[in-house]
Amino acid sequence: FRHAMNQLPTIDTQLAAVDAFFFDLAAQNDRLYYIEELAA
């Protein structure tokens, strides 16, 4: 995600990418979940 985000040319396209990222997460579950070993 970060690499793709850094390639976007405008703030509007960056905001759209962030929105899409969180909408995709919301479609998977109504809460964020963390993998313990990655969260530390």
Protein Blocks (a to p, Z undefined) as FASTA:
>chain_A
ZZmmmmpmbfklmmmmmmmmmmmmmmmpccdcddfklmZZ
